[in-house]
Amino acid sequence: MYFECGRIRLRIDFLSAAVIAFFLLTQDARSFCILLLSAAAHEAGHICVLLHAGVPRITVDLHPGGAAIRDISPERLSYRQTFAAALAGPAVNLFAAAVFFTLKHVTAHQIFVQLCSVHFMLGAVNLLPLSFLDGGTALFSLLSERKKTPVPPDMTAVDTITLLCMSAGCLFLIFTGRTAYYALAFTGYCILSRFLR
């Protein structure tokens, strides 16, 4: 099913709708809503830059591995526009994290701690130089701009090295007993996104 609003179309498959419904019906629905709103802010950052670049139609696919913007011809955007669009999502999250970090010190309300943490992790993870994340797209665009020729989007070696480093970091955290669950969760998210996108 899909929803349209002007030049933006949101497509969601049945599995994604079922996952969202399941988490919204659980006892910790507030945390999931915070995650959804943070992800929506992230995608809004991408969309704003793409609309400014003159893209006539933007399709956002929602799937269990996250969200992805589809149906945009690479020839339509310059390397600089692609670079800006890729980094806009993480930039929104990191800016929001800074705002909520300030607010949590002013009001000491627990919800600002959650908002700050979710926005920061969402922004930081998407900056990793993996081909299926925003950091990888920005890296392709930067290399292509510097060489003035398209860089083949085959960064299998970079993906493998980055994921191996993340896995090694997880093992270190497991053995030292520090935030192992969070590290494993984000590594799992990256690996899941790699195969679902």
C-alpha positions, 0 to 999 in steps of 0.5 A: 500500500502507499500514501501520496502527499504532493511529490512524495510517495510513501510505500509500505509492505505488509511485513513492515506494517505488521512489525509497526503494529506489533511494536505499537501494541507492546508495553514499550510503545513510547520508545518505538514511537520515539524511534519512528519519529527520529527515523521520520526526521532523518528521512525528512532531511533527505527529502528536503534536499532532494525537493530543493534539487528539483526531483519531481517525485520522491518514493520512500519505501518502508521495509523491516530494515529501515527506509530507502528512497527509490526511483531517483535517476543518478543523472538527475543529481550532481555529485554535490547534490547527492553528497548533500542529500546523503548527509542531510539525514544524519545531520538532522539527527545529530542536530536534534541530538544536540538540541535534546542534549541541551534540553535534558540538562535544562529540564532533567526530563527522562524523555529528552534522554531517550530522544537524544540517545536515539537521534545520536545513534541513528545519525552516527550509525548512518555515517558509517562508510557502508555502501547501503548507508548514507555514509557510503553514498556520501563517500561515492559522491565525494570520490566521484566529484574529486575524480570527475568520473563516476566511481563504480558503486562496488565497495564490497571490500569496504563493507566487509572491512567495516562490518568485521571491525564492528564485529570485533568491537562487539566481541571486545565489548562482550568480553569487557562487559560494556554495553554489549547489547547496544553494540550487537543491536546496531551491528545486527541493524547494519547487517539486516539493512545490507540484505533487505535493501 
